[in-house]
Amino acid sequence: MDYLDPVVFKRVLRVDKETFDEILEKVTPHIIHRDEQKATNSSGTPISLKTRLAVTLHWLASASHLDLCLSWGIAHSTFFSTRGVL
């Protein structure tokens, strides 16, 4: 995600990189932090806060949850679980 062309970044997430970073900074204290050891054991790797925000913004910009799961490497069951991405 960090290597996306600025035009592509804005097209996918509907915000530019600077705005994304501002949003991430503002919402980070409000996002539930998970036990990384448990997340690693259950799915292989924890989902970073940056990825969680990117998936949420992309979903709000009308992306299909199936496309998001494929694009970001997230299990379908994780997307809609009570402890999922969103």
LINHU-V333463 format. One record per residue. RES is the residue in one letter. PHI is phi in radians with two decimals (none if undefined). PSI is psi as a letter, one per 40 degrees, with the letter a starting at -180 (none if undefined). NEAR is the number of other ideal C-beta (glycine too) atoms within 8 Angstrom. Layout:
RES_PHI_PSI_NEAR / RES_PHI_PSI_NEAR
//
This chain:
M_none_d_7 / D_-1.16_e_3 / Y_-1.78_e_3 / L_-1.19_i_8 / D_-1.03_h_5 / P_-0.94_d_8 / V_-1.19_d_6 / V_-1.17_d_8 / F_-0.94_d_13 / K_-1.18_d_11 / R_-1.17_d_7 / V_-1.33_d_9 / L_-1.77_e_11 / R_1.18_e_8 / V_-2.44_i_8 / D_-1.40_i_8 / K_-1.02_d_8 / E_-1.11_d_6 / T_-1.16_d_8 / F_-1.00_d_14 / D_-1.09_d_8 / E_-1.13_d_8 / I_-1.09_d_11 / L_-1.02_d_11 / E_-1.09_d_7 / K_-1.32_d_6 / V_-1.57_e_9 / T_-0.91_d_8 / P_-1.13_e_4 / H_-1.74_e_4 / I_-1.53_h_9 / I_-1.17_h_3 / H_-1.52_h_4 / R_-1.75_i_8 / D_-1.22_h_5 / E_-1.11_d_7 / Q_-1.12_d_6 / K_-1.15_d_8 / A_-1.11_d_12 / T_-1.15_d_10 / N_-1.17_d_5 / S_-1.45_d_5 / S_-2.18_e_9 / G_1.77_d_3 / T_-2.60_i_6 / P_-1.27_i_8 / I_-1.58_h_10 / S_-1.19_i_6 / L_-1.07_d_9 / K_-1.09_d_8 / T_-1.17_d_11 / R_-1.06_d_12 / L_-1.17_d_13 / A_-1.06_d_12 / V_-1.13_d_14 / T_-1.09_d_10 / L_-1.11_d_13 / H_-1.12_d_12 / W_-1.13_d_10 / L_-1.15_d_7 / A_-1.53_f_9 / S_1.43_f_3 / A_-1.38_i_8 / S_-1.31_i_5 / H_-1.08_d_10 / L_-1.19_d_7 / D_-1.09_d_8 / L_-1.11_d_14 / C_-1.06_d_13 / L_-1.20_d_7 / S_-1.18_d_7 / W_-1.82_e_9 / G_1.21_f_5 / I_-1.95_h_11 / A_-1.17_i_7 / H_-0.97_d_9 / S_-1.13_d_6 / T_-1.23_d_12 / F_-1.01_d_14 / F_-1.83_e_7 / S_-1.23_i_7 / T_-1.14_d_3 / R_-1.92_f_4 / G_-1.29_a_8 / V_-1.10_d_10 / L_-1.42_none_7
//
